[in-house]
Amino acid sequence: MKRPIVPFAVASGLAVVAATQILPTAAPQAAEMQMKPPVNVEDIKWGPAPPVIPPGAQLAVVAGDPNKEGLFTMRLKMPANYKVPAHHHPTDEFVTVISGDFRVGLGDKLDMDKGQSLKAGGFGEMPAGMNHYAWTTEETVVQIAGPGPFAITYVNPADDPSKQATK
């Protein structure tokens, strides 16, 4: 028993017509999406880090808005011998070392005898709520990415530089 080819041909033709109706509208939608221009290192705009970050660092937002929901990418430039006391974040944090020597450790108190050295290209992921700390031995730039809003809670509230600034 042979099946008629007409229903198959009609269905195929309808699929082609439907695709031609959808595809022309998909292209303008993609074109209407605004892509932010790529950024070269010399075009990054550095400014002082916010008060919740220990003084002496500079910060540059590369993509997104760390104060809002959604993905963001920012860079933190720290001088030699810079320290970030033990803290955690309410969201996951992804850190890539751009340059320098970034030391990271896990725990409730900054302990420079522990931790790991990450050099340029090194990467670390800190899950939300995990206490960690960091320090540098030379000028260091890291790239921090994750879901916003970005927030930092110090294990010891006395370590929070934004609270020290109000004293």
N, C-alpha and C positions, 0 to 999 in steps of 0.2 A: 504494500500500500504506500503510495507516494503522497507526501504532504504538499499541498499547494505552496508555491513560492511567492505568490502575491502578498499574503499577509506579512511575510518576512520582509519583502521589498518595501511595503508600505511603512512598517515599523522602522526600518533602516532610514528611509527617507525622512520620517518624522524626527528621528534622532539627529540627523544632519541639520534639518531646519531649526530644531531647538538649539543646537550647539551654535549655529550662526547667529541666533538671536541673543544668546548669552555672552559669547566671546567678545563682541564689539563693546558691550557695556562693561565687561570686566577690565579691559585695557584702560579706559578712561578712569575707572575707579582707582586702579593702581597708580596711574599718572597723577591723579589728584592728591594722593597721599604725599605729604611733605617729608622729604628726606632731608635731614640736617646735613650740612656739608661736612665731609671728613675734616679732621683737625690734625695738623702737623704739630710736633712738639714746640716749635718756636711760636705757634699761634695760641698756645694755652695761656689763659689769663689767670694769673695767680693773685690771691688776696689773702688777708689774714684768716686763719682758721677760726671757726666760731668759738665762743667762750667755753663750750663744753669740752673742747680739745685743749690739752695743756699748751700754755703759751710758747711761742717760738716757732711753731709750724705754719706753713702756708697751705692753702687749699685751693683747688681748681675743680669746678664741676665741668665734666666733659660731656655728659649726656644726662637727660632726664632732670628731675628735681628731687634731691634727697629729702626735702621737707614734705613731699606729697606721696600718695600711694602710686605705685608703678616702679618700674626699674630705673636705676640711676647708676652712673659711673662717675667717680670723682678721684682726684689724685691728692695725695698728702705728701708735702715735701717737709722733711724733718732735718734739723741740724744734727751734727755728731753729738753723741751722748744724750740724746733725747729719750725721755721715758714716758710711757703711757701706763699708768697704774692698772691693776686688775679691774676688769669691767666685763659687761656683756651687753648684747643687743637684743631687742625683741624680734628681730628678723635675722635670717642667715646673712653672713658676711663672706664675701669672696675677695681675697687679697692677692694681687700679683705684684711682685717686686720689679720695678722698672730699673732702678739703679741703687747702688749702695749695699749696705749690709743691714738687713732687718732681722732682729731677733724676736722670736715669739715663744711664749710659754703658756701652759695651762695651769690654772689654780686661782686661789683667792688672794694672793699677794705677789707682787712683783719680786721675782727671785732670779737675779742675773747669773746665778750658778747653775740654773736649769734653763731649759728652753732650747731652741734650735735656730741656727743661723740660716737665713734664706738670702741668697744672692740674686742678681738680676735674672729674671725668668722664673724664679721660685714662686710657688703658689701655695696658699693655705685657705682652707674653708673652715669657718667657725659657725657651727649650728646656733640657732637662736637660743639664748639663755645660757650658753657655755661661757664660764668665766675664763678670761685670758688676759694677757698683758704683753707689752712689747717695748723694745728699746733699740737704739741704734748705736753703732760704733763709729760711723762716718755719716756724712750727709747722705740721706736716703730718700728715694721717691717710691711710693707704693700707689697702686691703683686699687681702689675699693669699689666693689660693685655689689648690687643686691636689690631686694625689693624695699621700697620706701614705705612709710617715712623712716629715715635714719634716726636712731636715738641711741644714746649710750648711758648706761647705768653703772656707776662705780660701785664695786663691792664695799669699799669703805667710803661712806658719803663725804668724809673729810678730804678725800682725794679729788673730788669733783671741782675742777678749776672754776666752773661757773658759780659755785657757791662761795669759793674763796674770794672771787671778785666782788661779791656783795658785802663782804665783811668790812 
